[in-house]
Amino acid sequence: MKISDVLQKSSAQLDVELGSIINNYITLSDISSGADCAAVVKANAYGLGLEKVARAIYYNSKCNTFFVANLVEAINLRTILPDAIVYVFDGIFPEQVDTYLTHNIRPILNDLNQIKLWNGRRQSCAIHFDTGINRLGLSKVDTENFLNNTNDLKISLILSHLVNSEKVDNKSNNDQLNKFTKITHELKNVPASLSNSAGIYLGKDYHFDLVRPGIMLYGGNPGLPTRPNGIHDVVTLNARILQIRNLSPGMSVGYKAMWTANRNSRVALLNVGYADGILKTNDRNSHVFIAGAFAPVIGKVSMDMIAVDITEKEFDCVTVTDIAEILGTHITLEMVAKVSTLEPYEILTGIGHRYNRNYNLRT
Ligand SMILES: *Cc1c(COP(=O)(O)O)cnc(C)c1O
């Protein structure tokens, strides 16, 4: 066997279905009633790999606008996609101006100082108006000040961000919609953007000219009652059984002896642990999928291992080197989120670096 094959098999496996990301993009784009659909690829494309994800979307869909969090991510993306439109949420500091200009990256200006810094420049920028989240963006006072004064900016986009977009009935959605709509009336010829993934599902009023989905491109449900049709799983994590042990009643498993057998038990050790992300906070109430059935994770999660109880009869056929699904079509992101304190966003961006990563493009 080639050493590369040997080494590949020695890590747990992360499969990213790029075709599903593209299909999810098309689903989101289709329901955005004529608005353009961008792709948010901050944080290494939500942990899945900026280069593969950005290329897949750009070359297999009509998407040409991307959002990242900071300038480092923007420069990486510029190297990957020389011609895409790239916006940076974090805004701009004086020492960054030349880098933005040289690499043709569009800053999203978040306050009046940043606006001053870009004023008079011939390159495009976006302006972020805070309509209630009190995170980034021009405050109410800044907004009035900005709208009452003339400027010399080439504004290619104005945006705002929703607080509770996943809660369809939350009153803040409508409040923010009204505030943002007023701003768009003051800046009539400038394209506008309000919605992240869940915002798209609030309906046509929320779509404006451009939508900015992230999590749903990657198959995550941001908190809607059910994941909408047409959004498909993207990530599969498979671990391998390193060893199987037989325990008698009273024997415990792992650090701090947090699980003790109360019957003759069969326990499998898998090659993923908290260093691989996702598992740490759901260690007491989660399952993996082996041989067509759900096996409970037992004891304390270790850095490089978890233990699962495979005593039940349906696991009799399970042997060392068999594969267990940690995340995928049976153990979904939503299920993992439910039994942990983590949101799908945190689970995805928390995926570690040790996996053997495999990217498929099946559309
Ligand atoms: C992260 C982010 C998005 C994408 O949000 P999702 O909920 O992942 O779709 C859109 N807009 C802003 C300002 C963001 O920070």
Ligand as a Chemical Component Dictionary entry (heavy atoms), coordinates in Angstrom:
data_LIG
# 
_chem_comp.id                   LIG 
_chem_comp.type                 NON-POLYMER 
_chem_comp.pdbx_formal_charge   0 
_chem_comp.three_letter_code    LIG 
# 
loop_
_chem_comp_atom.comp_id 
_chem_comp_atom.atom_id 
_chem_comp_atom.alt_atom_id 
_chem_comp_atom.type_symbol 
_chem_comp_atom.charge 
_chem_comp_atom.model_Cartn_x 
_chem_comp_atom.model_Cartn_y 
_chem_comp_atom.model_Cartn_z 
_chem_comp_atom.pdbx_ordinal 
LIG C1 C1 C 0 -22.188 35.564 9.111 1  
LIG C2 C2 C 0 -23.007 36.618 8.493 2  
LIG C3 C3 C 0 -23.950 36.295 7.490 3  
LIG C4 C4 C 0 -24.318 34.864 7.161 4  
LIG O1 O1 O 0 -25.204 34.403 8.160 5  
LIG P1 P1 P 0 -25.839 32.929 8.149 6  
LIG O2 O2 O 0 -26.737 32.937 9.331 7  
LIG O3 O3 O 0 -24.695 31.997 8.318 8  
LIG O4 O4 O 0 -26.534 32.758 6.879 9  
LIG C5 C5 C 0 -24.578 37.344 6.841 10 
LIG N1 N1 N 0 -24.342 38.640 7.180 11 
LIG C6 C6 C 0 -23.487 38.987 8.176 12 
LIG C7 C7 C 0 -23.290 40.417 8.509 13 
LIG C8 C8 C 0 -22.792 37.987 8.874 14 
LIG O5 O5 O 0 -21.952 38.325 9.863 15 
# 
loop_
_chem_comp_bond.comp_id 
_chem_comp_bond.atom_id_1 
_chem_comp_bond.atom_id_2 
_chem_comp_bond.value_order 
_chem_comp_bond.pdbx_ordinal 
LIG C1 C2 SING 1  
LIG C2 C3 SING 2  
LIG C2 C8 DOUB 3  
LIG C3 C4 SING 4  
LIG C3 C5 DOUB 5  
LIG C4 O1 SING 6  
LIG O1 P1 SING 7  
LIG P1 O2 DOUB 8  
LIG P1 O3 SING 9  
LIG P1 O4 SING 10 
LIG C5 N1 SING 11 
LIG N1 C6 DOUB 12 
LIG C6 C7 SING 13 
LIG C6 C8 SING 14 
LIG C8 O5 SING 15 
# 
